Amino acid sequence: RILEVADGQEALNMILRYQDGISIILLDTEIQILSCCTILQRLHGIPKMRNCPVVLLSFCRDHSLYETDSLVKSVLSKPVQPSQAIREVSRVFRPVQKNFD
């Protein structure tokens, strides 16, 4: 299931409402109302979201501001093709395969 929001406040409300069912977050750094940094900060304060991977979409070429956040697993530079976003989300979300040999 994919949840889509219009702004940062709606994103935070949706995260709080559906935190048990969210597996990964695709977040635009240009999101309005609440900033991307504010949303990331709030995610760290929600116990069930502390390990939720985040993929960011950014116009900024310097990703160092975001890459230091433990939740941010990838930063894609905009413009992003849908197929590129799908590939990256799939890569980040891929469950860890265990070797039982």
For each residue, the residues with C-beta under 8 A, 3 or more apart:
1: 21
2:
3: 14 18 22
4:
5: 10 11 14
6: 10
7: 10 11 31 32 33 34
8: 11 12 31 32 33 34 35 36 38 39
9: 12 13 33 34
10: 5 6 7 13 14 33
11: 5 7 8 14 15 27 31 34 39
12: 8 9 15 16 34 39 42
13: 9 10 16 17
14: 3 5 10 11 17 18
15: 11 12 18 19 22 25 39 42 43 46 49
16: 12 13 19 46
17: 13 14
18: 3 14 15 21 22
19: 15 16 22 46 48 49
20: 48
21: 1 18
22: 3 15 18 19 25 49 52
23: 52 93
24: 52 53 54 55 89 92 93
25: 15 22 43 52 53 54 55
26: 54 55 57 85 89
27: 11 31 36 39 40 54 55 56 57
28: 31 36 56 57 58
29: 36 56 57 58 59 60 66
30: 36 58 59
31: 7 8 11 27 28 34 35 36 39
32: 7 8
33: 7 8 9 10
34: 7 8 9 11 12 31 38 39 42
35: 8 31 38 39
36: 8 27 28 29 30 31 39 40 56 66
37: 40 41 65
38: 8 34 35 41 42
39: 8 11 12 15 27 31 34 35 36 42 43
40: 27 36 37 43 44 54 66 69 71 72
41: 37 38 44 45
42: 12 15 34 38 39 45 46
43: 15 25 39 40 46 49 50 52 54 71
44: 40 41 49 50 71
45: 41 42
46: 15 16 19 42 43 49 50
47: 50
48: 19 20 52
49: 15 19 22 43 44 46 52 71
50: 43 44 46 47 71
51: 71
52: 22 23 24 25 43 48 49 71
53: 24 25 71 73 92 93
54: 24 25 26 27 40 43 69 71 72 73
55: 24 25 26 27 72 73 74 75 76 85 88 89 92
56: 27 28 29 36 63 66 72 74 75 76
57: 26 27 28 29 75 76 78 80 85
58: 28 29 30 63 66 75 76 77 78
59: 29 30 77 78
60: 29 63 65 77
61: 77
62: 65
63: 56 58 60 66 67 75 77
64: 67 68
65: 37 60 62 68
66: 29 36 40 56 58 63 69 72 75
67: 63 64 72 75
68: 64 65
69: 40 54 66 72
70:
71: 40 43 44 49 50 51 52 53 54
72: 40 54 55 56 66 67 69 75
73: 53 54 55 92
74: 55 56 88 91 92
75: 55 56 57 58 63 66 67 72
76: 55 56 57 58 80 84 85 88
77: 58 59 60 61 63 80
78: 57 58 59
79:
80: 57 76 77 84 85
81: 84 85
82: 85 86
83: 86 87
84: 76 80 81 87 88
85: 26 55 57 76 80 81 82 88 89
86: 82 83 89 90
87: 83 84 90 91
88: 55 74 76 84 85 91 92
89: 24 26 55 85 86 92 93
90: 86 87 93 94
91: 74 87 88 94
92: 24 53 55 73 74 88 89
93: 23 24 53 89 90
94: 90 91
95:
96:
97:
98:
99:
100:
101:
